[in-house]
Amino acid sequence: MHKRLFRDGMLILIVSVLFIQHTHAAQCEYNIINDWGSGFQAEIKITNNDAQPINTWTVGWEYSDGSALTGSWNATVSDSSPYTASALVWNASIAMGESVAFGFTGTNGKAAASVPIVTGDVCNTGSASSAISSSSLAVSSSSIAISSSSVASSVPVSSSSITSSSSSASNGDIWRLDANQSHLNFTTTKKIHIVENMRFTRLSGAISESGSATLVIDLASVVSGITVRDERMKNSLFETSIFSTAVVTLPVDMNALSSIPVGQSLMMNVVAELSLHGVTNDITTNLKVSRLTASTIMVKNVAPIIVLADDYDLESGVETLKALANLSSIGKAVPVDFTLFYNAL
Ligand code: UQ8
């Protein structure tokens, strides 16, 4: 009898300890940063509203409209829907009142990006009602926060129902990248004197009504002129099975943009974020923005943008390429230039 009481007591104690350890009051938000019709960039932000620090986290979400991720950064993300993302060493702990966010890009299952519910032990399970917020980051076009227990089903909410309406596109985009006209090239150097031009052939992106410009580069579309080298760059340098895209985001002064008369150009000094190979860094540069017609703009870099392989955790990949091709050296400073065309929607 005593034994049974003791065993039951222990069971209750273990269950309570597990419950205490696994229940948190973090707010888990799914924010669409940009939605250009065929694809999207989003983030999941975990804000620790609890009275204790969070030591590590894993969250999950699922798309029921066929949307699929193409790349992610600042978390370890699973391969297919339902997705799970777990913390990296450096962003595992979240102090009280602090937030951690990780980002990803994907292809849309429908015309507009969906907003799934974020679940996870770390997410707040105490909130009684759904909380849909339209507050946004400086560059985000929409934002939604739903507590994991607040909506019973996991049916995604269409972003068009929460984004502010736009003149011509339901997802808030008013300019879309013309992938056929746009170019992005980079220049590599090997054995000191051998300089080669390479490019990415699949680009996408948009500029939203709220002034968030996005450029998504499909790293698997690299063309170096030698097929074996393309494969080696995808596998050993960019690691496209893990980091399939490079993403550039920047805020655009929409008043300045709309004030450019047809046939004229404006120089814009911008601070963009480049997410490449799991690392995000700022790029400050000048862009020349030309209004070609009422419905077409062209954006060019004024001077080449120098990307340092070391800044994006690519140095060991460059070393691998050097060994594979038996080269004495490969330069790690890579100038990038581009001409981007956007059409009005
Ligand atoms: C209105 C308005 C203002 C709108 C804004 C619009 C907007 C969004 C604007 C964008 C603004 C902006 C700031 C854009 C930034 C763009 C950038 C910077 C994008 C980054 C692009 C990118 C990912 C570049 C790559 C960077 C990088 C570090 C590449 C490394 C390349 C190297 C070093 C390659 C080495 C290749 C090589 C020499 C290989 C050796 C080799 C091998 C292995 C081989 O197999 C082989 O064949 C057998 C060889 O040939 C013999 C080889 O040489």
Residues whose N, C-alpha, C, O or C-beta is under 5 A from the ligand:
A	BS01	UQ8	F186 T188 K190 A213 T214 L215 I226 V228 R229 R232 A246 V248 V252 A272 I283 L287 V289 V299 I305 V307 L308 A309 L321 L324 A325 I330 G331 V334 V336
